[in-house]
């Protein structure tokens, strides 16, 4: 079965239904440092979609354990946010980022996209096909995440549940127990393999200042590609603004 062409609808239907809005509003996704390896537009592959394990034109898939990371982008009232842009970036199976300063070490997996983005629909849902994060020197495994919606911006990091390096990680240790739960990936079996659901909760009117100096805003829903159904694609797509 060709998983790369399977529509995300096959597993997005399993997204959890939220209860009272007051329960959602009790916590916001905690912000975290962007780190030094957020790739600028010129560092990214032209294929920067939500399937990080298959690059257009590549002869093989990326190394590592393939997972699905999904969830919804919600406001402080628990309302799904339409047109939110979600970005992720992470190191490859060898612990190297898609960034000129890190790739200079050599050994980067050129079949791994390293960075991807998706734009949410009316249900606020996002999903990525990527690899389970691996150890980077000095850090516990994690995935970097950015979310942009209606002038709000969040930079955070997602972590593996119960990983032995979590409690030794300087950034993870800053989080309280409730905050850790909001950025923890717990995997269950899904139609495309292991999947984790992590919702992104944004506080109304708040801007989280962890952006890189070279970051520039990009349209969240103006491009033609942003209005297409969320599907794992292998065809060439137009590049997006950084």
N, C-alpha and C positions, 0 to 999 in steps of 0.2 A: 504494500500500500504506500502511495506517495504522500508522506506526511507533510512535505513542503507545500503542497497545493491544497491541503485540507483547510476549510474555513474555520475561523476561530469560534464560530457559532456552535461547533460540536462540543466545546467544553465551557464556553462562556455561559451556557444555560445553567451550569452548575454553580454559578456565583451565589453566595449567600444572600438571603433576603434580610434586610435590617429591621430591627424592632423599633422601639420608640426613638424619635429623633433626639430626645434628651440624653439617651444612653450614648448615642454617637457623639454628641456635642461635649461629652464629659472629658474627652481627651483629644489632643491634636497630634498629628504625626510629628515627632521631634526632629528638629533640624540637626544637621551634622556637617562637618567640614567637607568641602568639595575635594580636597586633596590636590596634589600637584599635577595630576594626569588627566584632566578633563580635555578631550581632544578638540582642537579647533577645527573649523570646517575643512581646511586644507589638509588636515591629517586623516580625515575620515575616508572610508571607501565611498564611492559614488552610490553604492547600494547601502543605504543606512536605514533600512526598514526595521520591522519588529522581529525578524527571523535572523538572529545573529549567528546561527550555525551553518548557514548556507549563503554564500556570496555569489551573486550573478557572475557566471563565467568560470567559477572555480571548479576544478575537476574532482574535488572531494569535499566532504563535510568537515567541520571543525572537530578537533580532538576534545575529549572530555565527556562527562556524563550529561546528556541532554535533558533539560527540564523545561517546564512551562512556568513562568511567573505571571500571575494575573491578579486582578482586583478591580476596584472602582475608585475614581477620584470624586470626593464628596466635599461639600461645604460644611460650615459649622452647624448647620441644621440637619445634616445628613442627606441633603439633596444631591443627586448625581449631577456632575458638571459636564455639560456638552461642550465639545471643542477644546478640551484641555489637552495640552501637549505633555507627554510623558517621555523622558529620555532615560536610558540606562547606559552605563559603561562599566567595564570590569576587566581584570587581567585575563589572559588566556590560560590554557591548561598548564603552561610552563611558568606562570606567575609573571607575565610581562604584559604591560599595557600598550594599547594602540596610541602611543605618544612618542614623538621624536626623542625625547630625553630618556625614555625607558627602552625603546626598541633598539637604541644604540648598543645595548648589552648583547644583542643578537639572540636568535632562537625563537622569534615570534611566530606563532601559528598563523600563516597567511590565509588560512581557510576560515579563520574566526573573525567576525565583523568587528568585535570589540566595542562598538557603539551602535545604538539603535534608538528609534523613536516611533511613537504612534500617537494618533489624535483620537480622543474619545468621541463616541456618539452620544445620543440622548440618554443612554443608560449609564454613562460615565465610565464604561468598562474599558480597561486596557489589558493587553496580554503581550508577552514576549516569549519567543522560543530561544533559549540560550543554554549555557552550560552551568552546572552547579559551581559556585565560586570556589576557587582554589586558594591556597595559602600564598600570600605575598610577604616578602621578608619584613618582619616586624609587625605584621598585622594578622588578625584573624580573618578567615574568608568572609567576603562581603561583596555586595553589588551597590554601586553608586546610583542614585536616582535623583532626577530633577522633575518637578511638575510646575507647569505654567498654566494659569487659568484666570481670566478676567482681571489682570493686573496683579494677581497674587503669584508668588513664586516660592517654591520650597526646594531645598537641597537636603538630601538625607542619605542614609545607608541602610541596607537590609542585611540581616545576618542569619546564619544557619542556627537552628534551634539546638541547644545543648552541645555546641562544638567545644572541645576541650580548651581551645585558645581564647574563647570569648572573655573569660574572667581575667585574662592577662593583657587584654587589648585596651590601650589607653583611652580610646574613643568610646568603646562599648561600656567601659566601667563608669563613665560619666552619667550614664542613663539610670534612672530609677527603674524599679521592677515593672511598673505599668508602662513606662516608655519603651522598655525593651520588648515587651509583648507586641507593641504596635509596629515594630520593625523586624520581627522575627519570621523567618520562613520555615513553616512546618509542612513537610511533603506528604502527600497521599497519592495513591495510584490514580491515574487519569487515562483517557483514551490515547494520549500521545506520550505516555510515560509519567514519571513523577511530576507533580504540579503543586505549587504553593500559592495561596491566596493572601495578598497583603493589600489592604485598602489604604488609600492616601487621603488623609483628612486635613483640609486646609481651613485656617481661621480667616473669617471675612476681613478683608482690608489689611491683612498683615503681609509684609514682605520679608522674606527670610534672606538675610544678607550673607550668603556664602558663595557669591558668584566669582568667576575668574575675571581677570582684567581684560581678557580678549573676548568675553561673552558679549553677544549682541542679540537683542530680541528677534524672534522670528515669528511670522504669521502662524497662528495655531489652526486656522481652518480655511484660509483663503485659497490654498492650492488645490488643483483638481484631484491630486492624489489623496488629499486629506478627506475628501468626500466619498471615497470608494469604500466598499465593505472591507473589514479587517480580514485579510487572507494572507497566508504564507505565500509569498511570491518569489519566483525565480527570474521573472522577466525584468528587463532594465527599467528603472523608474527615474523620473527627474530628481536631481539632487535638491536638497532643501537648504534653506538659509541656516547659518549656525545658530 
